[in-house]
Amino acid sequence: QLHASPPLSEMSHRAANIAEREIISVADAPRPLAAYSQAVCVDNQVYVAGQTGIDPKTSKLVGPDVELQTRQALFNIGRILRAADSSFDKIVKVTVLLADIGDYRRMNAVYNTFFARHPPARAAYQVGKLPLDARVEIDVVAVRGRINEKSKL
């Protein structure tokens, strides 16, 4: 059975449904170590690449322990989110990669200070090795724009 092509107005509507993509790059967060962007925004979604405890001024890890590295990774994420017109309260998903799952409790103690109210969904994993022998790497997905908070507790 043959079907007619959609009307021109429907085709125009589909063509107008194009996602807006924006690359975020900020000087006060570590430069990428490989071919990736610090963050990519698609419409109101913000995808922040994995951040470690690198100090953007020195390009070195802030120290050997997971607490310092977690705090710095989250500071780096905050700077990138700000450049993307977003913030910690607009994060919806977090992935935490740990060099040693035994660091989970110490990482979590610092993490909780950034997400005291309505924490986002999160996954945490132990991995074989992280760049520059980091103890932790964190990536996030956030939104920008206004959020209508609802909670089913």
C-alpha positions in Angstrom: 0.0 0.0 0.0 1.4 3.4 -1.0 1.4 6.3 1.5 1.4 9.9 0.5 4.3 12.2 1.7 3.4 14.2 4.8 2.1 17.7 4.2 4.7 20.4 3.9 3.6 22.0 7.2 4.4 18.7 9.0 7.8 18.4 7.3 8.6 22.0 8.3 7.6 21.2 11.9 10.0 18.2 11.9 12.8 20.4 10.4 12.2 23.0 13.2 12.7 20.3 15.8 16.5 20.6 15.8 18.4 20.2 19.0 20.7 23.1 20.0 24.2 21.9 20.9 26.7 24.0 22.8 30.3 23.2 23.8 31.3 24.5 27.2 35.0 25.3 27.8 36.2 27.3 30.8 39.7 28.4 31.8 39.2 27.9 35.6 38.6 24.1 35.2 41.3 21.6 34.1 41.9 21.4 30.4 40.8 18.1 28.9 43.6 15.4 28.9 42.4 14.0 25.6 39.9 14.6 22.8 36.7 15.6 24.8 34.9 18.7 25.9 34.6 19.8 29.5 30.8 19.8 28.9 28.3 19.6 26.1 24.8 21.1 26.4 22.0 19.9 24.3 18.9 22.0 24.7 18.4 22.2 28.5 20.6 19.1 29.3 24.2 19.6 30.5 26.6 16.7 30.2 29.8 17.3 32.2 32.8 15.2 31.4 34.5 13.3 34.2 36.5 15.5 36.5 39.3 14.5 38.8 41.0 16.4 41.6 43.2 18.3 39.2 44.0 21.9 40.2 43.4 24.0 37.0 46.3 26.3 38.0 48.9 23.6 38.3 47.4 20.9 36.1 48.3 18.5 38.9 46.3 16.5 41.4 45.7 18.5 44.6 47.0 15.8 46.8 47.1 12.0 47.3 43.9 11.5 49.4 40.4 10.9 48.1 38.9 13.7 50.2 41.0 16.5 48.7 40.5 15.0 45.2 36.7 14.7 45.6 36.4 18.3 46.8 38.5 19.6 43.9 36.6 17.4 41.3 33.4 18.9 42.6 34.8 22.4 42.6 35.8 21.9 38.9 32.3 20.6 38.1 30.8 23.6 39.8 32.8 26.0 37.6 31.8 24.1 34.4 28.1 24.1 35.5 28.2 27.8 36.2 29.6 28.4 32.6 26.7 26.3 31.3 24.1 28.3 33.3 23.5 25.4 35.7 24.4 24.5 39.3 24.6 21.7 41.8 20.9 21.9 42.6 20.2 21.1 39.0 22.3 17.9 38.8 20.1 14.9 38.1 22.6 12.1 37.7 26.1 11.5 39.0 28.6 8.8 38.2 31.6 8.3 40.6 34.6 6.2 39.6 36.9 5.2 42.4 40.4 3.7 42.2 39.6 1.8 45.4 36.0 1.2 46.6 37.5 1.2 50.1 37.6 5.0 49.6 33.8 5.1 49.2 33.0 6.3 52.8 35.6 9.1 52.7 34.5 10.2 49.2 30.9 10.2 50.3 31.6 12.4 53.4 32.9 15.2 51.1 30.2 14.5 48.4 27.4 14.9 50.9 28.5 18.4 51.7 27.7 19.4 48.1 24.4 17.6 47.9 22.8 18.0 51.3 19.2 18.5 50.0 17.6 16.4 47.3 20.7 14.5 46.1 20.7 13.4 42.5 20.6 9.8 41.3 24.1 8.3 41.5 26.2 5.3 40.7 29.6 4.5 42.1 32.1 2.0 40.8 35.6 0.8 41.4 37.7 0.9 38.3 41.2 -0.4 37.4 43.0 2.9 37.0 42.1 6.6 36.5 44.1 9.2 34.6 47.1 10.6 36.4 46.6 7.9 39.1 43.6 9.9 40.5 41.7 8.4 43.4 38.3 9.6 42.1 36.6 10.8 38.9 33.1 12.3 38.8 30.8 13.1 35.9 27.4 14.6 36.0 24.3 15.3 34.0 22.4 18.4 34.9 19.7 20.6 33.5 19.6 24.4 33.0 16.6 26.6 33.2 13.9 26.6 35.8 13.0 23.4 37.6 9.7 22.6 39.1 10.6 20.5 42.2 8.4 17.5 43.1 9.2 14.8 45.5 7.6 11.4 46.2 9.0 10.5 49.5 
